[in-house]
Amino acid sequence: MAAEQKTVVLEVYNKPGVLGRVSEQIRREGWNIRHLVVGEDADKPGLSRLEMELEGHTTKLALVLERMLSMDCVCRAGFDGEALVAAPAPPQTEAAAEAENNIPEKAAGSYRVLVINPGSTSTKFAVFDNEECLFTKTVRHTGEELAACGSILGQQELRLQAIMTKLTAVELIPETLDAVAGRGGLVKPIDSGTYAINERMLADLRSASATVHASCLGAILAHIIAAKLSIPAFVVDPIVVDEMERTAKLTGMPGVERITTFHALNHKAIAKRLAAQIGRSYENCRFIVAHLGGGITVGAHKYGRVVDVNDALSGEGPFTPERTGAIPLLPLVEMCFSGEYTKAEILRIITGEGGMKAYLGTNDLRTAQKMINDGDAFAALVVDSMAYQVAKEIGSMAAVLEGRVDAILLTGGLAYSNRFTGQIKQRVDAMAPVYVLPGEDELLALLQGTLRVLRGEEEAAVYV
């Protein structure tokens, strides 16, 4: 395949080492710099202009520019005479968020929504007026605090008080809220959509099977707050969204079927965002989405439905920072019947003490990266093996989509690591364009689903 040649223009801040950082990023994406001109911009003090003639064919240039715009030293970028695109504003730090002014009066005609997303050790929540975020906060709970609650359901009051204390501090008037939305938990398999929280859902969320995961508290907390205000409460795309094709469910063992437990909320939101970015509807695209976090789920999105995805909670797919993923069954059976482990211990290894944590003693990729930088060859092997397994799972989803893939999306917290995403892209880049959209927008996704119902764009689904 013939190499492409493109001229790229960057506006960069005059900082030491900028040229080296830009050059390294381009090299990592597989392009060569044939010619480079750099000079200060007389009309813009503190900025320089880099004009580069690039040559390459292994990576789409749009991805190079995406990477450039994510660097803190680049403020604008473009190529082949097109208008330069500005880099997104840097995310606000938690300290800055704490310094926010009080929540203002609600604008006439707007919908004010509180959204809540409980995690295993944190509670994230935000207040929006329509799509404008007025306040966002992540409250982190210590192990001692959570242990004192005795169970996940026992954490209800701790998390509720954390939310209400912070909202009181920024002088939110509760009566100005129009709806509350919470992250959905382990209820019965359901279709994608926005669901009104009802008593049947709350009963299922309090069951033993649902309360193994903190997500059960999302709808419970949303219901408690909304009920006091006599306003509606919703969940959007819970983690049990099931759109799998029938052929994806059989396992080879009658009585055991594959089920879906995945990051449905972020999967759907990020896929819809990319579809809009490339000028298409989500319902007309074939995507592979890999959510890379403490749990890793890789799904095949076919015309608006996730037709196959690994169940990360039950032990499918790649190993993760803290989960084993799919492992050989016979050695596991031997462990289970060895008498050395209880059932609870085996489950804890599979879902929270396995993966990278079992190998390196940490579930934080930043810590593992520091170990690699310090020359730890085994840490490099573990991280690269995790990336290898993600790429392998992406390849299996490409087969599900019959090899016709419009884009591959890498998202979640691990996607901030250039090393990790680079290892994945090296193996899957030939399949389809790869987009790296790090982090997760689950609070925004909760809001958007709620607004569609409040605005009458869709009806709230009923959980039965």
N, C-alpha and C positions, 0 to 999 in steps of 0.2 A: 504494500500500500504506500502510495507516494506521501512524502511528508508535506504538511501544510506550512505556509509562511504567513505570519500575521504581524502587524505593528501594534504594539500595546503602549498606551500612555498612562502613566501614574502620576498623581500629585501626592507627594510624601512630606512628612514633617522632617525638618532638619534635625535629626537625632543621630548620635554616633551609631555606626553599624547598620544603618538602614539598607544600604546597597547590598551588603552581605546577606541580610535577612531575606530581602526580596529575591536575590539570585538563588539562594538555597531553596526557597519555596518553589520557584520555577523549575529548578533542577529536579526537585522531588516529584513534581507533577509530570516529568518526562519530556520537557521542552528544552531546547538549546537556545542560548542567546547568541545570535549571529552578529548583532550590532547594537550598541548602546550609546545614547547621548544623555547627559545629565547636566543640569544647571539650575541655579536659583531663579525663582520667579520674581521678577522685579516688582510686579503689581501685587504680590501676595507675600509680605514679609513672613519669614519662618517656614516657607514652603519651597520645595524644589520640584522640578518636572523631570521625570524619567521617560525617555522614549526608547523603546526596545523593539528590535526586529527579532521575532522568535520563529523557531522551526521545530516541528514535532508532529507526532501522529498518535501517540499512545493515550492521550488524555484530551478530552474536549476543552477548548480554550475557555469556554464559559465557566468551567470549574476552576481554572487557574485564576480568573478574575474574581470568582467568589471567594477563593482563598485569600487573594490579595486584599479584598475589602474587609476581611475578618481580622487583618493585622492592625495592631494599634498604631503603626507608623504610617499607614496609608489612609488618605482622606477621600480620594476619588480615583476612578479607573475607567478606562474605555479602550476600544480597539477599532482599527480600520476606519478612522475618521468619525466614528459615532460619538455622540455627546457623552461626556464623562458622567459616570454614576457615582453618587455620593455614598460613602460608607455609612452604615447604620450608626445611630448614636450609641455610645457604650452603655451597657446595662448599669442601672443604678445600684450602688452598693447598699448593703443592708443598713449600714450606718447612716447613709443619706436618706434611706426610706424612713428611718426612725425620726429624722429631723423634719418630716413632712408637716405642712400646716394642717390644721383641722379640716375635716371634710366639709366642703362648701354646701351652700343651699342647693337643692336639686333644681336643675334647669327645667323649665316648663316643657311638658311633652316628652320628657325622657323617662326611661325605665331604670330604676335603681335596684341592683341585684347584688346580693352577698353570695360568694361562692367559697366552698370549703373542700379541701383535699387533704385528708389525714394520711400520713405515711407511718412507717413502723416506729420512727422515733421523732417525728415532727408533725406539726399541723400547719398547713399553708392555707391562707384565706385572703380574699381581696374584696373590695367594694368597687363596683362599676356604675357609672351613669352611661347607659347605652354602651358603646365600645370604649369609652374613656375610663381608664383605671384611676380611681381617686386615692386608693390606699391598698397596699399589699404588705403582707407580713408572713414570715415563717417563724413559728415558735418551736424551739427545739426542747424536747423533753429528755431529762437525764434517765439513765438506766435505773437509778434509785427511785425516781418518781414513778416510773412505769411499773417497777416491781412492786411498789407499795399498793398499787391498784389491784393487784392479784390476778387480773385477766384483762383481755382487750375490752370487753364490755364494761369492766370496772373503771376503764380510763375515761368514760363518757363525761363525768363531771369535771375532771382535770382539764380536758381539752375544751369543754364548753366555757369554763371560767377563763381559760387563757384567751379564747376568742373575744368574749364579752368585755374582759378587762382592757384589751387593746382597743376595741372599738369605742369604749367609753372614753379612753384617753384621747382619741382624736375627735371626740364629740359628735359621733354619729347619732343621729336621732333615729331610733329603730323604726318609728312609724313612717319614715320616708322610704323604707324598703318596699319594693313591689313583689319580690320573690327571693327565695333562697335555693341554691343548688348545691348538692353534695356529690362527691365521687361515689359511684355505685360499687357495691361489694359482691360477694359470692352468693348471689341468688340463683334461681333457676335459669338455664340458658334462654336467652331472648334475642329478638332481632335488634339491630341498631336503631337508635332513636332517643328522643327525650321522653322520659317516663314521669308521670305524676306519682309522688310517693304516697302509697296507701297502706292500710293496716296489714294487708297480706304480705306486702314487701317487707314491712318492718318486722313481722313475725319471722319471716325467712331469714332476715339479717341477724336475728338474735339466736338462730339455731347453732348447734355445735359446729356444723360444717362451714358456716359463714364466719364465725368468730375466730377462725385461725388467722385472719388477715385484718389489719387495721382499717382497710377500706370499708368494712361494714359500718364504721362510725360516721362516714360521710353523710349518708342518707338519714341516719338517726339524729345527728346533730342538726342537720338542715330542717328536719321535721320539728324538732323541739323549738327551735327559734321561730320558724314560720307559724307554728300553731299558736304561739302566744300573740302573734300579730294578725292572725286570721288572714294570712296570705299564702299563695301556693308554694309548694316545695317540689323540687325535681331532682332526678339523676339523669345523666347523659352518657350514653354508650358505656354501660358498666363493663367490668373486666370479663363478664361471662357472655358478651355478645357472640352469638353462634350463627354464622352464615356459611359454615363448611359444607362442601359438597358431600353427598352420601358416600362416595367412593373413598373419601379421605378419613372416614370414621372407623372402618374395620381395622382390627389390630392383628388378627391371626389367632386370637384367644377369645372364643365365644364367652360372652358375659362381661368382657372388658372392651369398651369402645373409647376411641379418642374423643376428648372434649376440648373446648376452648376456654382457656384462662389466660388472657393476654392484656397488653396495654392498649385496649381498644380505643379509649378516649384520645390518647396521643397519636396512635396509628391513624385514626380517621382524620383528626384535625390536621396533622402534618401532611397527609396525602392530599387533602382538599386544598391546603395552602399551596402546595407545589403545582397542582393542577391549574389553579388560578394563575400562578406565576408563569406557566408556559402557555396560557391562553386557551385551556381546555376545561371541560367539566370533568369532575371526578368520576362521574358515571360513564365516561367515555375513555377511561385510561386503564392501563394494565401496569401496575406498580408492584415492586417488592419493597416493603418497609421493614427495616431492622431497628427496633428500639433497643438501645444498648445502655443498660443500667445495672443495678444490683440483680435484676432479672433481665434476661435477654429473650425477646420474642421476635421472630421473623415471619412475616405474613405475605401471602400472595393476594393482592387486591385486584380483582377482576370486575371491571365495569360497576364499581360502587359497592362491591361485596368482598369480604375477606374470606375467600373460598378455602384457604388452608392456612394454618398457623401452628407453631409448636406451643404446647402447654408447658410453660416454664415452671409452674408451681408443682406439677406432677412429675417433673424430671425428664422432660423432653428437650431436644435441641442442644445448643452449645453449652459448655460449662461457662459459668459467669463469675463475677467477683466473689460470690458467696453460695452458689448453687452448683451441684454436680452436673446438671444436664443429663443427657442420655449416657448410660454406662452399661457395660456388659452385664447381663442378668445373672448368669450362673455364679460368678464370684459374689454378687450381692446377696443371692439366696444363701450361699455358704455363710456370709457374715450374719445374716438374720437368724440362722439356726445354730450359730456357733456357741451361743450362751454368753458371749462377751458383751452383747449390746441389748438394751431394751428397745421396744418399738419406738418410744419417744426419742431415744438417742439416734436411731437410724434416721428417723424423719428429720431430726435437727441437722444431721450431717447433710442430708440431701438438699434441704431447703435453706439452710442458713450458715452452715459451717463447712461447706464443701468448696469446690472450685478454687479460685485463686487464693482465697483465705486459707484453705487447707494446705496449700503448697507453700505460701509465703508468709502466712500469719497476718495478712491484712486484706481487707476488701476495698481498699482505696487505691485506685489506679495511679494516683499522683505519688503515693508512697512507693508503689512498685516501680514507677518510672525513675524515681530517685535512686532506687536500688540498682536499676539498670545503668543509670548515669555513673554510679560509683563502681561499675565494673562487674556486677553480679550477673554472670552468664545464665544461671538457672532462672533468675527472675525474667530475663529476656526470653528464655524458652517458654515459660509459663504464659506470658503476655502474648507472645507470637502464636502459641498454640490456641489460645482463646480466640484470637483474631482468625486463625485458620479455620476453626470450627464454625465461626459466624459465616465466613465466606462459603464454606461447604453447605451450610443451611440455605444460604441465598441461592446457591446452585440448584438445590433441590426444589426451591420455589420457582426457579426459572423453568424447570421441567413441568411443574404444575401449570404454568402459564404457556406451555407448549413452545417455549423459546421466544415468544413474542412479548418483550418487556419494554415499556416506554421509558421507565426510569427506575433506578435503585436509590432508595432514600436511607441514609444513616442518621439516626436521631438519638436522643437520650444523653445522659451525662457523660458516658464514655466517648461520645462523638467529639468532645472537646479535645481529645488527644490526637494530634496529628500522626503520631507513630501508629496508634491503634487503627485509625481509619485508613492510613496509608497502606498498612498490611492487608486490609480487606480489599481496598480498591485495586491493589496490584493483581489480585486473583479474579476479580469480577468485572473489571473495567471494560473488558471486551464484550460483555453481555449487553450493556446499555449504559447511557449516561448515569454517572453516580453523583448524587447531590448530598452534601453533608449539612444537615440542619441541626446543630447540637442543642442540647437541653430539651425541655418539654414545655408545652404551652397548655397544660391541662386546665389551669384556672380559666384561661381565655376560651378554651373549648367548652367548658361548662357554661360559661356566659353565653357563648354563641348559640348553643342548643336551647338555652332558656329564652333568649331573645326571639328565636324563631317561633316559639310558642306564644310568647306575650304579644308579638306583632301579628299573629294570625297567619304566619307563613306555613305553619304545619300544626297539626293537632297533637296534643300530648298523648302518647301511647298509654295503655292501661295494663298494668302488671296483674296477671291472673294466675 
